[in-house]
Amino acid sequence: MIAQPESYPARLEVDYPEQLNRLTTLLRVIWIIPILVILAILSGGEEGIAIGLAVATALMIVVRQRYPRWWFDFSRELARFEGRVIAYLALLTDQYPSTVEEQSVHIEIDYPDVEQDLNRWLPLVKWLLAIPHFIVLIVLALLAVIAVIVAWFAILITGRYPRGLFDFVVGVLRWALRVNAYAFLLVTDRYPPFRLS
């Protein structure tokens, strides 16, 4: 029997929709505006809560070797909300993003045992170590935008998201989540794999 590799501490799955609504797909760029405003308020810019929380978490790990559970819970729920918004924008689901329910976007992030799982000094350089991932993710994000545009036309014509495009876009989101968990959520010291699966 082949041993299964240990799962990464940040995981993303999106349920494949058999049929998508053509009207909501057509008007998606308009209908998403209110929830994008909410997400921008929560995580936007240098003064955003997400950036402040990442810096505070890094300082707590370096100085006290602690990751307060409520900070982790807030960061995880913000990542889940952001995932639902991005999945809706990328046409992966017709469900308008909920601020509380999981819906068809499943994001799991493991809470770390700081003293056992995390190097005290690594939070100071994780963002730097993740630069190769950022470069690859920029290219993949551009390709994902093209895939979403192609999928938009396919959904308008057939009512279905082409499975290959769906899997690619979800893979890019999965990769980005792993990098976010490593560099900003600071839940693991395991370097993210360079793969979509």
GROMACS elastic network, one bead per residue, 0.5 to 0.9 nm:
[ bonds ]
;  ai    aj funct       b0    kb
    3     6     6  0.89862   500
    4     7     6  0.84571   500
    5     8     6  0.88700   500
    7    10     6  0.82126   500
    7    11     6  0.79612   500
    8    11     6  0.66066   500
    8   109     6  0.88032   500
    8   110     6  0.88319   500
    8   178     6  0.76109   500
    8   188     6  0.87542   500
    8   190     6  0.80217   500
    8   192     6  0.78866   500
    8   193     6  0.87873   500
    9   108     6  0.76788   500
    9   109     6  0.55795   500
    9   110     6  0.51193   500
    9   111     6  0.81905   500
    9   112     6  0.86442   500
    9   178     6  0.78659   500
    9   181     6  0.78533   500
    9   187     6  0.73493   500
    9   188     6  0.68081   500
    9   190     6  0.86215   500
   10   107     6  0.72961   500
   10   108     6  0.56700   500
   10   110     6  0.65273   500
   10   174     6  0.84006   500
   10   177     6  0.67069   500
   10   178     6  0.55495   500
   10   179     6  0.89760   500
   10   180     6  0.88913   500
   10   181     6  0.63160   500
   10   182     6  0.87274   500
   10   187     6  0.83982   500
   10   188     6  0.88290   500
   11   106     6  0.79137   500
   11   107     6  0.56268   500
   11   108     6  0.51211   500
   11   109     6  0.64290   500
   11   110     6  0.89372   500
   11   174     6  0.67940   500
   11   177     6  0.74686   500
   11   178     6  0.72670   500
   12    83     6  0.87350   500
   12   105     6  0.73620   500
   12   106     6  0.56028   500
   12   108     6  0.65711   500
   12   109     6  0.88953   500
   12   170     6  0.80340   500
   12   171     6  0.86515   500
   12   173     6  0.77505   500
   12   174     6  0.53923   500
   12   175     6  0.89048   500
   12   177     6  0.74763   500
   12   178     6  0.88332   500
   13   104     6  0.82386   500
   13   105     6  0.61171   500
   13   106     6  0.51094   500
   13   107     6  0.66430   500
   13   108     6  0.89334   500
   13   170     6  0.74180   500
   13   171     6  0.89436   500
   13   174     6  0.77002   500
   14    17     6  0.89584   500
   14    87     6  0.81224   500
   14    92     6  0.76273   500
   14    93     6  0.84228   500
   14   104     6  0.56763   500
   14   106     6  0.60650   500
   14   107     6  0.86556   500
   14   170     6  0.69469   500
   15    92     6  0.83564   500
   15    93     6  0.81721   500
   15   104     6  0.52613   500
   15   105     6  0.67014   500
   15   106     6  0.82069   500
   16    19     6  0.89981   500
   16    92     6  0.74735   500
   16    93     6  0.80110   500
   16   104     6  0.83149   500
   16   161     6  0.84816   500
   16   163     6  0.80433   500
   16   166     6  0.77203   500
   16   167     6  0.87673   500
   17    20     6  0.66078   500
   17    92     6  0.74573   500
   17    93     6  0.66957   500
   17    94     6  0.84660   500
   17   104     6  0.88958   500
   17   160     6  0.76910   500
   17   161     6  0.76184   500
   18   159     6  0.86259   500
   18   160     6  0.65317   500
   18   161     6  0.80039   500
   19   155     6  0.85996   500
   19   158     6  0.87897   500
   19   159     6  0.56673   500
   19   160     6  0.52240   500
   19   161     6  0.77650   500
   20    24     6  0.83441   500
   20    25     6  0.75969   500
   20    91     6  0.85698   500
   20    92     6  0.87855   500
   20    93     6  0.73985   500
   20    94     6  0.64004   500
   20   155     6  0.68472   500
   20   156     6  0.88855   500
   20   158     6  0.89560   500
   20   159     6  0.51986   500
   20   160     6  0.57832   500
   20   161     6  0.74437   500
   21    24     6  0.56077   500
   21    25     6  0.61984   500
   21    26     6  0.86883   500
   21    94     6  0.68011   500
   21   155     6  0.79757   500
   21   156     6  0.83412   500
   21   159     6  0.64521   500
   21   160     6  0.86974   500
   22    25     6  0.50225   500
   22    26     6  0.60571   500
   22    27     6  0.87260   500
   22   152     6  0.89893   500
   22   155     6  0.63354   500
   22   156     6  0.51475   500
   22   157     6  0.80607   500
   22   158     6  0.85426   500
   22   159     6  0.59531   500
   22   160     6  0.89647   500
   23    26     6  0.50525   500
   23    27     6  0.63184   500
   23    28     6  0.83752   500
   23   156     6  0.79898   500
   24    27     6  0.51738   500
   24    28     6  0.55859   500
   24    31     6  0.78874   500
   24    94     6  0.70860   500
   25    28     6  0.50834   500
   25    29     6  0.83687   500
   25    91     6  0.67691   500
   25    94     6  0.76656   500
   25   152     6  0.68809   500
   25   155     6  0.73002   500
   25   156     6  0.71366   500
   26    29     6  0.79153   500
   26   152     6  0.76722   500
   26   153     6  0.89621   500
   26   155     6  0.88648   500
   26   156     6  0.70211   500
   27    30     6  0.55435   500
   27    31     6  0.62377   500
   27    32     6  0.87288   500
   28    31     6  0.50567   500
   28    32     6  0.59611   500
   28    33     6  0.87770   500
   28    88     6  0.81394   500
   28    89     6  0.69000   500
   28    91     6  0.78802   500
   29    32     6  0.56975   500
   29    33     6  0.70088   500
   29    89     6  0.73392   500
   30    33     6  0.57576   500
   30    34     6  0.86865   500
   31    34     6  0.71487   500
   31    35     6  0.83800   500
   31    96     6  0.87373   500
   32    35     6  0.56665   500
   32    36     6  0.60858   500
   32    37     6  0.87343   500
   32    85     6  0.80342   500
   32    88     6  0.78669   500
   32    89     6  0.68799   500
   32    96     6  0.80906   500
   32    97     6  0.88028   500
   33    36     6  0.50823   500
   33    37     6  0.62291   500
   33    38     6  0.88585   500
   34    37     6  0.52278   500
   34    38     6  0.66040   500
   34    39     6  0.88926   500
   35    38     6  0.50565   500
   35    39     6  0.62277   500
   35    40     6  0.85441   500
   35    85     6  0.72723   500
   35    96     6  0.87106   500
   35    97     6  0.74146   500
   36    40     6  0.59507   500
   36    41     6  0.85196   500
   36    85     6  0.73149   500
   37    40     6  0.50471   500
   37    41     6  0.62219   500
   37    42     6  0.87467   500
   38    41     6  0.52058   500
   38    42     6  0.64375   500
   38    43     6  0.88308   500
   39    42     6  0.51313   500
   39    43     6  0.60883   500
   39    44     6  0.73657   500
   39    78     6  0.86996   500
   39    81     6  0.80649   500
   39    82     6  0.68883   500
   39    85     6  0.80426   500
   40    43     6  0.53300   500
   40    45     6  0.79649   500
   40    48     6  0.81945   500
   41    44     6  0.57735   500
   41    45     6  0.87174   500
   41    48     6  0.71393   500
   41    49     6  0.83675   500
   42    48     6  0.61191   500
   42    49     6  0.57746   500
   42    50     6  0.70537   500
   42    78     6  0.81242   500
   43    46     6  0.86883   500
   43    47     6  0.82893   500
   43    49     6  0.54733   500
   43    50     6  0.50220   500
   43    51     6  0.72119   500
   43    78     6  0.83121   500
   43    82     6  0.89316   500
   44    47     6  0.71822   500
   44    49     6  0.77526   500
   44    50     6  0.78546   500
   44    51     6  0.84625   500
   45    48     6  0.53075   500
   45    49     6  0.89570   500
   45    51     6  0.81194   500
   46    49     6  0.86990   500
   46    50     6  0.89761   500
   46    51     6  0.65187   500
   46    52     6  0.80824   500
   47    50     6  0.85050   500
   47    51     6  0.69470   500
   47    52     6  0.69062   500
   48    51     6  0.55686   500
   48    52     6  0.63927   500
   48    53     6  0.86328   500
   49    52     6  0.51269   500
   49    53     6  0.59374   500
   49    54     6  0.85393   500
   50    53     6  0.51237   500
   50    54     6  0.61835   500
   50    55     6  0.87500   500
   50    75     6  0.71198   500
   50    78     6  0.79840   500
   50   184     6  0.87114   500
   50   185     6  0.89335   500
   51    54     6  0.50825   500
   51    55     6  0.62888   500
   51    56     6  0.85807   500
   51   184     6  0.79845   500
   52    55     6  0.52261   500
   52    56     6  0.60924   500
   52    57     6  0.84883   500
   53    56     6  0.50224   500
   53    57     6  0.59333   500
   53    58     6  0.84968   500
   53    71     6  0.73301   500
   53    75     6  0.75859   500
   53   184     6  0.88909   500
   53   185     6  0.85145   500
   54    57     6  0.50967   500
   54    58     6  0.61537   500
   54    59     6  0.86507   500
   54    75     6  0.84800   500
   54   183     6  0.88761   500
   54   184     6  0.54659   500
   54   185     6  0.60985   500
   54   186     6  0.76484   500
   55    58     6  0.51199   500
   55    59     6  0.62515   500
   55    60     6  0.86494   500
   55   184     6  0.81614   500
   56    59     6  0.51242   500
   56    60     6  0.61628   500
   56    61     6  0.86821   500
   57    60     6  0.50173   500
   57    61     6  0.61895   500
   57    62     6  0.85934   500
   57    66     6  0.81921   500
   57    67     6  0.63518   500
   57    68     6  0.80906   500
   57    71     6  0.76372   500
   57    72     6  0.85966   500
   57   123     6  0.87434   500
   57   184     6  0.87921   500
   57   185     6  0.79156   500
   57   186     6  0.76076   500
   58    61     6  0.51885   500
   58    62     6  0.61395   500
   58    63     6  0.84854   500
   58    67     6  0.85830   500
   58   120     6  0.89568   500
   58   121     6  0.88762   500
   58   122     6  0.88479   500
   58   123     6  0.54098   500
   58   124     6  0.70481   500
   58   184     6  0.84076   500
   58   185     6  0.88153   500
   58   186     6  0.72989   500
   59    62     6  0.51026   500
   59    63     6  0.57911   500
   59    64     6  0.78178   500
   59    65     6  0.87601   500
   59   123     6  0.81445   500
   59   124     6  0.85496   500
   60    63     6  0.53317   500
   60    64     6  0.52322   500
   60    65     6  0.61199   500
   60    66     6  0.55696   500
   60    67     6  0.64343   500
   60    68     6  0.83253   500
   61    64     6  0.56187   500
   61    66     6  0.50470   500
   61    67     6  0.62312   500
   61   114     6  0.72795   500
   61   115     6  0.89838   500
   61   118     6  0.82471   500
   61   119     6  0.84468   500
   61   120     6  0.58699   500
   61   121     6  0.79127   500
   61   123     6  0.74822   500
   61   186     6  0.89437   500
   62    65     6  0.58074   500
   62    66     6  0.82125   500
   62   119     6  0.85276   500
   62   121     6  0.56876   500
   62   122     6  0.82072   500
   62   123     6  0.72120   500
   62   124     6  0.79752   500
   63    66     6  0.81865   500
   63   120     6  0.79973   500
   64    67     6  0.86539   500
   64   120     6  0.87169   500
   65   114     6  0.61677   500
   65   115     6  0.63550   500
   65   118     6  0.85461   500
   65   119     6  0.88194   500
   65   120     6  0.62989   500
   66   113     6  0.86061   500
   66   114     6  0.60181   500
   66   115     6  0.76958   500
   67    70     6  0.86074   500
   67    71     6  0.71774   500
   67    72     6  0.69741   500
   67   111     6  0.88513   500
   67   112     6  0.79084   500
   67   113     6  0.82721   500
   67   114     6  0.65751   500
   67   187     6  0.88496   500
   68    71     6  0.53636   500
   68    72     6  0.64493   500
   68    73     6  0.87603   500
   69    72     6  0.50339   500
   69    73     6  0.60520   500
   69    74     6  0.85913   500
   69   111     6  0.78618   500
   70    74     6  0.60933   500
   70    75     6  0.85059   500
   71    74     6  0.52229   500
   71    75     6  0.61284   500
   71    76     6  0.85122   500
   72    75     6  0.51043   500
   72    76     6  0.59769   500
   72    77     6  0.85202   500
   72   111     6  0.71045   500
   72   185     6  0.77847   500
   72   187     6  0.84571   500
   73    76     6  0.51100   500
   73    77     6  0.61069   500
   73    78     6  0.85057   500
   73   111     6  0.85261   500
   74    77     6  0.52034   500
   74    78     6  0.60776   500
   74    79     6  0.85777   500
   75    78     6  0.50844   500
   75    79     6  0.61506   500
   75    80     6  0.86187   500
   75   185     6  0.69207   500
   76    79     6  0.50606   500
   76    80     6  0.61873   500
   76    81     6  0.86591   500
   76   107     6  0.85511   500
   76   108     6  0.81556   500
   76   109     6  0.66620   500
   76   185     6  0.80611   500
   77    81     6  0.61143   500
   77    82     6  0.84817   500
   77    99     6  0.88014   500
   77   100     6  0.82574   500
   78    81     6  0.50782   500
   78    82     6  0.60696   500
   78    83     6  0.84736   500
   78    99     6  0.89274   500
   79    82     6  0.50381   500
   79    83     6  0.60370   500
   79    84     6  0.87040   500
   79   107     6  0.80170   500
   79   177     6  0.82022   500
   79   180     6  0.89743   500
   80    84     6  0.63382   500
   80    85     6  0.87527   500
   80    99     6  0.88586   500
   80   102     6  0.77128   500
   80   105     6  0.79511   500
   80   106     6  0.77281   500
   80   107     6  0.58783   500
   80   108     6  0.82865   500
   81    84     6  0.51691   500
   81    85     6  0.63246   500
   81    86     6  0.86765   500
   81    97     6  0.73586   500
   81    98     6  0.72347   500
   81    99     6  0.60169   500
   81   100     6  0.76502   500
   81   101     6  0.88421   500
   81   102     6  0.84545   500
   82    85     6  0.51135   500
   82    86     6  0.61188   500
   82    87     6  0.84908   500
   82    97     6  0.88333   500
   83    86     6  0.51723   500
   83    87     6  0.59976   500
   83    88     6  0.85314   500
   83    97     6  0.89135   500
   83   105     6  0.70140   500
   83   106     6  0.85566   500
   83   107     6  0.76477   500
   83   173     6  0.80202   500
   83   177     6  0.86265   500
   84    87     6  0.50931   500
   84    88     6  0.61548   500
   84    89     6  0.85938   500
   84    93     6  0.87024   500
   84    95     6  0.88336   500
   84    96     6  0.83100   500
   84    97     6  0.53413   500
   84    98     6  0.73443   500
   84    99     6  0.86872   500
   84   102     6  0.79768   500
   84   103     6  0.79262   500
   84   104     6  0.81407   500
   84   105     6  0.59213   500
   84   106     6  0.86646   500
   85    88     6  0.51616   500
   85    89     6  0.61659   500
   85    90     6  0.85646   500
   85    96     6  0.79499   500
   85    97     6  0.54232   500
   85    98     6  0.83476   500
   86    90     6  0.59575   500
   86    91     6  0.85375   500
   86    92     6  0.86329   500
   86    97     6  0.88380   500
   86   173     6  0.85162   500
   87    90     6  0.50206   500
   87    91     6  0.62584   500
   87    92     6  0.51375   500
   87    93     6  0.63461   500
   87    97     6  0.84816   500
   87   105     6  0.73637   500
   87   169     6  0.89672   500
   87   170     6  0.81903   500
   87   173     6  0.85269   500
   88    91     6  0.51104   500
   88    92     6  0.58120   500
   88    93     6  0.53316   500
   88    94     6  0.64956   500
   88    95     6  0.69946   500
   88    96     6  0.67076   500
   88    97     6  0.66946   500
   89    92     6  0.76017   500
   89    93     6  0.84628   500
   90    93     6  0.79940   500
   90   144     6  0.86153   500
   90   145     6  0.79737   500
   90   148     6  0.58880   500
   90   149     6  0.87680   500
   90   151     6  0.89589   500
   90   152     6  0.88434   500
   90   169     6  0.77886   500
   91    94     6  0.69133   500
   91   148     6  0.70966   500
   91   151     6  0.79084   500
   91   152     6  0.73200   500
   91   155     6  0.88687   500
   91   161     6  0.80674   500
   91   166     6  0.89381   500
   92   148     6  0.89144   500
   92   161     6  0.76048   500
   92   166     6  0.69118   500
   92   169     6  0.84174   500
   92   170     6  0.81695   500
   93    96     6  0.80211   500
   93   104     6  0.72215   500
   93   105     6  0.84524   500
   94    97     6  0.88796   500
   95    98     6  0.81274   500
   95   103     6  0.73518   500
   95   104     6  0.79096   500
   97   100     6  0.88386   500
   97   101     6  0.84344   500
   97   103     6  0.79596   500
   98   101     6  0.55271   500
   98   102     6  0.74918   500
   98   103     6  0.74433   500
   99   102     6  0.86773   500
  100   103     6  0.89888   500
  102   105     6  0.60773   500
  102   106     6  0.62656   500
  102   107     6  0.81793   500
  103   106     6  0.75273   500
  107   177     6  0.87775   500
  109   181     6  0.77281   500
  109   187     6  0.78456   500
  110   187     6  0.70603   500
  110   188     6  0.86276   500
  111   114     6  0.88929   500
  111   187     6  0.64657   500
  111   188     6  0.88761   500
  112   115     6  0.86691   500
  112   116     6  0.81970   500
  112   117     6  0.61983   500
  112   118     6  0.74882   500
  112   186     6  0.86813   500
  112   187     6  0.54759   500
  112   188     6  0.68196   500
  113   116     6  0.54675   500
  113   117     6  0.54066   500
  113   118     6  0.72810   500
  113   187     6  0.87334   500
  114   117     6  0.53535   500
  114   118     6  0.50150   500
  114   119     6  0.78145   500
  114   120     6  0.81032   500
  114   187     6  0.83494   500
  114   188     6  0.89376   500
  115   118     6  0.61841   500
  115   119     6  0.77115   500
  115   120     6  0.79568   500
  116   119     6  0.82228   500
  117   187     6  0.84508   500
  117   188     6  0.67884   500
  117   189     6  0.71492   500
  118   121     6  0.86749   500
  118   122     6  0.77785   500
  118   123     6  0.87811   500
  118   186     6  0.83861   500
  118   187     6  0.77164   500
  118   188     6  0.62979   500
  118   189     6  0.57832   500
  119   122     6  0.54893   500
  119   123     6  0.77987   500
  119   189     6  0.70192   500
  120   123     6  0.71502   500
  120   124     6  0.89076   500
  121   124     6  0.59412   500
  121   125     6  0.78589   500
  122   125     6  0.55701   500
  122   126     6  0.59650   500
  122   189     6  0.75812   500
  123   126     6  0.52948   500
  123   127     6  0.77588   500
  123   183     6  0.74842   500
  123   184     6  0.83839   500
  123   186     6  0.68366   500
  123   189     6  0.87300   500
  124   127     6  0.76670   500
  124   128     6  0.84948   500
  125   128     6  0.51518   500
  125   129     6  0.62487   500
  125   130     6  0.86924   500
  125   183     6  0.84446   500
  126   130     6  0.61141   500
  126   131     6  0.89229   500
  126   182     6  0.71010   500
  126   183     6  0.50039   500
  126   184     6  0.79446   500
  126   186     6  0.83068   500
  126   189     6  0.84211   500
  127   130     6  0.51513   500
  127   131     6  0.67843   500
  127   182     6  0.83236   500
  127   184     6  0.71986   500
  128   131     6  0.55295   500
  128   132     6  0.87555   500
  128   183     6  0.83457   500
  129   132     6  0.73193   500
  129   133     6  0.84960   500
  129   183     6  0.81403   500
  129   191     6  0.86628   500
  130   133     6  0.52717   500
  130   134     6  0.63681   500
  130   135     6  0.89304   500
  130   179     6  0.70371   500
  130   182     6  0.81087   500
  130   183     6  0.65355   500
  130   191     6  0.82595   500
  130   192     6  0.84822   500
  131   135     6  0.63012   500
  131   136     6  0.87201   500
  132   135     6  0.52352   500
  132   136     6  0.63857   500
  132   137     6  0.85755   500
  133   136     6  0.51304   500
  133   137     6  0.58830   500
  133   138     6  0.85180   500
  133   175     6  0.87520   500
  133   176     6  0.84633   500
  133   179     6  0.71003   500
  133   192     6  0.83148   500
  133   194     6  0.74817   500
  134   138     6  0.61374   500
  134   139     6  0.88255   500
  134   176     6  0.85658   500
  134   179     6  0.82051   500
  135   138     6  0.53029   500
  135   139     6  0.67502   500
  135   140     6  0.88234   500
  136   139     6  0.53160   500
  136   140     6  0.61791   500
  136   141     6  0.85311   500
  136   194     6  0.87027   500
  137   141     6  0.57241   500
  137   142     6  0.84031   500
  137   172     6  0.74550   500
  137   175     6  0.78684   500
  137   176     6  0.69629   500
  138   141     6  0.50915   500
  138   142     6  0.63216   500
  138   143     6  0.87309   500
  139   142     6  0.52569   500
  139   143     6  0.63819   500
  139   144     6  0.86346   500
  140   144     6  0.59792   500
  140   145     6  0.86049   500
  140   169     6  0.88728   500
  140   172     6  0.65179   500
  141   145     6  0.61728   500
  141   146     6  0.86792   500
  141   169     6  0.84945   500
  141   172     6  0.69751   500
  141   173     6  0.86808   500
  142   145     6  0.51521   500
  142   146     6  0.65059   500
  142   147     6  0.87073   500
  143   146     6  0.51125   500
  143   147     6  0.61742   500
  143   148     6  0.86789   500
  143   169     6  0.87219   500
  144   148     6  0.60851   500
  144   149     6  0.85832   500
  144   165     6  0.82856   500
  144   168     6  0.72731   500
  144   169     6  0.54971   500
  144   172     6  0.72053   500
  145   148     6  0.50769   500
  145   149     6  0.62751   500
  145   150     6  0.86913   500
  145   169     6  0.84579   500
  146   149     6  0.51222   500
  146   150     6  0.62641   500
  146   151     6  0.85278   500
  147   150     6  0.51308   500
  147   151     6  0.60158   500
  147   152     6  0.85201   500
  147   165     6  0.59192   500
  147   166     6  0.82977   500
  147   168     6  0.80695   500
  147   169     6  0.72450   500
  148   152     6  0.59654   500
  148   153     6  0.87596   500
  148   165     6  0.75656   500
  148   166     6  0.83868   500
  148   169     6  0.76150   500
  149   153     6  0.66556   500
  149   154     6  0.87702   500
  150   153     6  0.54145   500
  150   154     6  0.63466   500
  150   155     6  0.87393   500
  150   165     6  0.84300   500
  151   155     6  0.59328   500
  151   156     6  0.84537   500
  151   160     6  0.82672   500
  151   161     6  0.57582   500
  151   162     6  0.65218   500
  151   165     6  0.69731   500
  151   166     6  0.81014   500
  152   155     6  0.51970   500
  152   156     6  0.62236   500
  152   157     6  0.86974   500
  152   161     6  0.78700   500
  153   156     6  0.51182   500
  153   157     6  0.62595   500
  153   158     6  0.85342   500
  154   157     6  0.51649   500
  154   158     6  0.57590   500
  154   159     6  0.70342   500
  154   160     6  0.67068   500
  154   161     6  0.65796   500
  154   162     6  0.71721   500
  155   158     6  0.52109   500
  155   161     6  0.56342   500
  155   162     6  0.81180   500
  156   159     6  0.57622   500
  156   160     6  0.81357   500
  157   160     6  0.82091   500
  158   161     6  0.82254   500
  160   163     6  0.84700   500
  161   164     6  0.86001   500
  161   165     6  0.73120   500
  161   166     6  0.63340   500
  162   165     6  0.54798   500
  162   166     6  0.61293   500
  162   167     6  0.87336   500
  163   167     6  0.60936   500
  163   168     6  0.85564   500
  164   167     6  0.52239   500
  164   168     6  0.62132   500
  164   169     6  0.87480   500
  165   168     6  0.50558   500
  165   169     6  0.61825   500
  165   170     6  0.85540   500
  166   169     6  0.53419   500
  166   170     6  0.61688   500
  166   171     6  0.84839   500
  167   170     6  0.51672   500
  167   171     6  0.59601   500
  167   172     6  0.86653   500
  167   196     6  0.87638   500
  167   197     6  0.89463   500
  168   172     6  0.62882   500
  168   173     6  0.87347   500
  168   196     6  0.73410   500
  169   172     6  0.51625   500
  169   173     6  0.63541   500
  169   174     6  0.86132   500
  169   196     6  0.89504   500
  170   173     6  0.50517   500
  170   174     6  0.60442   500
  170   175     6  0.86197   500
  170   196     6  0.79788   500
  170   197     6  0.88388   500
  171   175     6  0.61449   500
  171   176     6  0.85725   500
  171   195     6  0.78423   500
  171   197     6  0.57965   500
  172   175     6  0.51254   500
  172   176     6  0.62015   500
  172   177     6  0.86318   500
  172   195     6  0.85821   500
  172   196     6  0.58665   500
  172   197     6  0.88064   500
  173   176     6  0.50622   500
  173   177     6  0.61390   500
  173   178     6  0.87295   500
  173   196     6  0.82892   500
  174   177     6  0.51036   500
  174   178     6  0.63732   500
  174   179     6  0.88044   500
  174   195     6  0.89770   500
  174   196     6  0.66062   500
  174   197     6  0.74264   500
  175   178     6  0.52275   500
  175   179     6  0.63768   500
  175   180     6  0.86452   500
  175   192     6  0.78775   500
  175   193     6  0.79525   500
  175   194     6  0.75454   500
  175   195     6  0.67202   500
  175   196     6  0.57319   500
  175   197     6  0.78659   500
  176   179     6  0.51521   500
  176   180     6  0.60727   500
  176   181     6  0.85623   500
  177   181     6  0.60445   500
  177   182     6  0.85789   500
  178   181     6  0.50567   500
  178   182     6  0.62416   500
  178   183     6  0.86559   500
  178   191     6  0.88348   500
  178   192     6  0.58889   500
  178   193     6  0.81540   500
  179   182     6  0.50828   500
  179   183     6  0.59408   500
  179   184     6  0.79404   500
  179   191     6  0.81926   500
  179   192     6  0.59542   500
  179   193     6  0.87723   500
  180   183     6  0.53235   500
  180   184     6  0.52503   500
  180   185     6  0.60974   500
  180   186     6  0.80203   500
  181   184     6  0.59153   500
  181   186     6  0.57055   500
  181   187     6  0.58122   500
  181   188     6  0.69658   500
  181   192     6  0.87660   500
  182   185     6  0.62916   500
  182   186     6  0.51309   500
  182   187     6  0.62097   500
  182   188     6  0.55472   500
  182   189     6  0.64768   500
  182   190     6  0.72784   500
  182   191     6  0.69211   500
  182   192     6  0.69313   500
  183   186     6  0.57672   500
  183   187     6  0.85933   500
  183   188     6  0.86678   500
  183   189     6  0.88658   500
  184   187     6  0.83667   500
  185   188     6  0.84113   500
  186   189     6  0.75234   500
  188   191     6  0.79832   500
  189   192     6  0.88163   500
  190   193     6  0.87430   500
  192   195     6  0.86344   500
  193   196     6  0.86135   500
